[in-house]
Amino acid sequence: MADTEITLHWYLPTYGDSRLIIGGGHGGGIYHGEREPTLYYLTQIALAAEANGFESLLTPTGQWCADSWVTDAALLARTSRIKFLIAFRPGLVSTPLIAQQTQTLQELSGGRVLLNVVVGGEDIEQRAYGDYTTKEQRYARADEALALAQDLWTSQEPITRQGTYETVENAQLAKRPETTPRIFFGGSSQPGIEVAGRRADVYLTWGETPDKVEEKLERVRQSAAAAGREIEYGIRLHIIARDTSQQAWAEAQRLLDSVDPEEVQKIQKDLARSQSEGQRLQSELHGQGKDFVSGADARELEIAPNLWAGVGLLRGGAGTALVGSYQEVAQRLAEYRDAGIKHFIVSGYPHLEETWTVGEGVVPQLQKLGYPVTNR
């Protein structure tokens, strides 16, 4: 029998939340929702995700949001089962220190830490952190950093190494983690795919059409095979699901009706500066918003059955949503699973309420289709 298990992850909006699409992120500027990302509110989301059986919460990194390590350290203490997928940028902080922080959180939380590698797709943001490397250099640095971190988590002996980016002498941890954290890694450019093949446990892509996703996964499989490895695959999507397809598309229309064309042009201009290949692909899905006007029909941005590019008009990074009835959304998720995707990092506006919508509406339909969701 084919493996049909699905692992669902949720998303933690550490820049604020809203009943509308929040702009910015990933090179698109800094915007905040009307719901402040207080510890009280983020705890509500974390507990809701835990109650609905999600595997983990992806916590972003960047100028546009709160620090992921500090946030998740606080939330680990307020939850009991759910894991935290901590986004971080290799090279901005010493790799032995990152390895130590990870080991500490793993021990304090009972092994509930996962890591999401973000190399940084925008030079302008990296320079704000004092990092003047190029994108190609950042991929090479991530490669060295992940190799060193893995050795620190597993080695019995002190490590001395001299590399292009990672040079350490007698580096070691006082205690190795009982559970080595799984590495989630995204990157659509060839250097990104090569590093993912060598270092990732789970390769991540943003939501593209199923045929494009299959093509990308095959490239990553070849990269992993060249390194003598087999890895898993994941996708980042928003979800707009309701009892009926008509209700779901009405919600997508409501979100679109709130979008200001002038704001779209401003954000798309910012996003055009990104060196991220994944961002370029996301922006292409809606034509960089050039034809968007007030009163547009949400269906005009349906780029594949139930796959909607409207979120990307304002939001950098993950810019597509599955829109439809609970059954339709479950069917589309199942199709991605059949293409090789096992991990689904999903979200919706607002993140608190939509945790329950997905957990109570979409998940039962997945199970009816024969795609069991783990951790439930």
N, C-alpha and C positions, 0 to 999 in steps of 0.2 A: 504493500500500500504506500502510495506517495506521501511524503511529509507535507502536511497541510497546516501545521501549527503556525500561529501568528503571534508575535509579541508586540503589544501596543505600548507606546510611550506617550506621555503628555508633555506640554510645554509650559514653562514658568515665565510669565511676562514681567520681568524685573525692571521694566521701564514704565509700567503702568498698564491698565486694562481699560476696555471701552466696549460699548455696544456698537461701535463703528470701527472701520479699519483704521489702524494707527499707522501713520507714515513713518519713514525714516529707517534707520538700521542698515548695516552692511553698505555703507557709503551713501545712504540716502538722507543724511542729516540726523538731528536729534529731535524727537517728538515724544510727547508723553500723553498717556490717557487720563481721563478724568478720575479714574480710580487709582489712587496712589498705591505704589507697591510697598505698602507697609508690611511689617512682619506679621501683623494680624491678618491682613488680606492674603498674603502669599501662603500663610499657614492654612487658611481655608481651602485654597486651591490644592495644596499638597495633600491635605486630608481627604478632599473629595476624590482626587486621583487615586489615592490609596484605597479608599472605599470601593471604587469602581474597578479595581484590579489591574491598574496600569503598572507596568514594570518599573518605569523610572520617569523622572522629570528632567527634560533637557533645560539647562540653565545657560543662557547666552553670555557672551563676553564681548566687550567693546566699549567705546566712549559713550554710547547711547543708552547703556543700561547699568544696573548695579553690578558690583563685583560678584562673580559667580562663587568663588571659594567662601567668602564671608557669608553670603546669603545661604548657601547650602549647609555650611557648618551650623548655622542657627536652626535651619529646618530639619536637619537630621535629628536634632534633639527633641523635636516636636512631633516626630512621626515614628512608626515602629517597623514597617515593612518595606515601603517604597524606596527604590534606589534613586540616586541623583546622578544624572549625566552632566558632569561639570565641563563646560567649554573653557579651554585655556589656549594660550598662544605660546608655543615653545620658543624659548630664547629671550622672552621678555623678563623672565625670572630664572635664576640658576636651576638647572635640571636636578642636581642633588636635592635642592630645597623643595622642588615640586614633588620629587619622589618621596621625600620625608613627609610633606603635607599629606600626600595620598595615603601613605602607610598609616599615619596617625588617624586620619578620618576613617580609613578602613577598620582599624581596631576599635575606635570609639563607636562606630555605627554597626558593627557586626557584618562588615563586608558589603556595605550598600553604596559603594562609590564606583562609578563608571567615568571614563574620560572621553571628551569630544575634542579632537585636535582642530584648531582653527589657525591656519598659517598666517592669515591676514591678506585679504584681497585688494586692499587699498593703501597705496604708499602714503597718502596724506594722513590716514589715521595712524598708521604705524609710526610715522614721524612725530605725531603728537605724543606718543609714548617714548620718544627718544630713540626709535629704531629706524636706521637709514638703510637697511638692506633692501634688495630688490625682491620681487616675488619669487624668482628662481632661487635666489639665495635662501629665502625663507623655507622653501621646500627642502633644500639640502640640509639646512639647519634642523628642521623637524626630523629628518631621517636620522641624523646623528643623535639628537636629543632623545628620541624614542628608543633607539638602540641602547643608549646609556641608562635611561630610566628602567628599561626591562632588566638590564644586568644588575642594577642596584636592588631591584625587587627580588631577585632570585639568586644572586651570587653569594657564596659562602666567604669569599675573600675580598679584601679591599681592591678597588679598581683604580688603576693609573692609566690614563689615556690622553693622547695628544691628537686632536683632530682639527679640522678647519674651523669648527665652531665650538666644539666641546673638548676642553682640556681640563683634566682633573688629576689630582695626586692623592692616592690613598682614600678615595671616596668610598663610604659605606654607610649603611643604615644601622642604627642600634638594634633594630628588629625588623625582620622582613615581614611583609604582609602575608597573612595566611591565604588570602585570596588576591591574586594579582588582578588589578583592574582591567577590564576589557577596554580596548581602544576603538573608538568610533572615529572615522576619518572620511572627510569629503574632499573632492577636488576633481574638476572636469577636464583640466588641462593634462597633457601627457605627463609632465613631471609629477603632478598630483596623483595620477593613476599609478605611476611607477612606485612612488613612496607608499601608497596605500597597499599595493600588492606585497610589499616587504614588511609593513608594520601594522596594518589594520587588522582588527578582529572582525569589525563590521564596517563595510564601505557604505557611505551615505550619499544619496543624490537628492537634489530638490525635485519637486514634482514636475516631470515632463510627460509627454505622451507615452503610452506603453511601448510603442515601437522604438522610440528614442532611448527609453530606459533599458530595453533589452540590448540595444546596440552598445550602450555604455557598460552594462554589466559584463558583456562578453569581453570587452577590452580589459576590464579589471580582472576577470577570471584568468585571462592569458598572462597578465602581469603577475598575479599571485602564483600561477603554475610555474612561471619562470623562476620564482623564488622558492619553489617546492612547497607551496602552502595552499590550503583551501580556507576561504573566509566566508562570512555571511554578508548579507546585503540589506540595506534599509533605505527608506524614503521619507522625506519630510513633506507633509501635506496639511492643509487646513480642511476642515469638514463643515459643510452646511447641510445637515440632515434633518428631516422632519417626517411626520407621519405620511405625507403624500409628496409627490414630486412637485405639484403645484405650490404647496406651502414652502418647500425648500427654495424654489426659484423666486418666489415672492420675497423671501428673506434676502437672497442674493441681490434682488432688485432694490430692496430697501438700502442695503449697504452701498450699492452703486449710486443711488440717487443722492447720497450724502457727499459724494466725491466732487471736489471743486476742480474743474479742468486746469485752472491756473496753478493749483497746488500740484497737480499731476506733472505739469511741465517743469516746475521747479525741482521736484524730486527726481524726475527722470534725467534732468540735466546733471544733478549730483551723481546719480547712479551711473551715468555714462563715463564718469571718471574712473570707475572701478576697473582694476586689472583682472578681476575674477571672471574666468570663463563661464562658470556656473551662473553668475549674475547676467552675463551677456545673453546666455541662452534663455534665462527667465524673462529678460526684457524683450527679447524677440517674440515671445509668445503673444504679446499684446501690441507689437509694433512700436515699442517705446512710448506708448500712449499718444502718439502723434494725431491719431484720428478721433480721440475721445472727446465727446461733447456732452454737455448736460442733457439729461433726458434719454441717454442711450439705453438700448435694450440689453439687459444682462445677458441674454442668450447670444448676442453677437460676440461675446468673449468666451463662448464654449468652444474649446479647441479640440476636444475629443469627447466622446460620450461621457457626460457628467463632469468633465474636467474644465474648470473655469479659471481664467487668467486674470479676473478682476482684482484680486487682492494685490497683485504685483504692480498695479498702477500707482500705489502709494507706498507699498512695503518693499524694502530691499530684502534680498535673500529669498526665502520660500514665498512664492507669489501665486501659487495655484491652490484651488480648493476643489474637493469633490462635492458636487451639489446634487441632491436628489432625495428620494424617499430612503428610509432606513434600508430597505431591501436593495435599492439601486446602488447605494453607496457600498453596502456589503459586497455586492457583486463586483463592483470595480476594484475593491480591495482584494478580493479573491483572485481577480485576473492578474493583478500585480504579484500576488503570491505565487501564482502559477508561472510567472516570468522569472521567479527567483528571489523576490523581495520577501524577507521574513520579518524585519523590524519596521514598524510604522510609527513615526513620531508625528502625532496629529495634534490639532488645536482648533479652537473656534472662538469667535467673539460673542460675548465675553467669556474668558477662559474658565471662570468658576461654573456658571450655569451650563456651558457646553460640555464640561466634563461629564455631567449627568446625562445630557442628551446622547452623547456617544455611548456611554456605558450602559444606559438603559434601552437605547433604541437600536444602535448599529451592532453592538456586540452580540445580542441574541440572534440577530439575522445571520451573522457570520457563523455562529454555531449551528444554526439550522442548515446552512449550506455545507456543513462538514469541515469548517475551518476553526478548530478549537483555539481559543485565546488563552495563552499561558498565564499563570498566576491568578486564575479565577477559581 
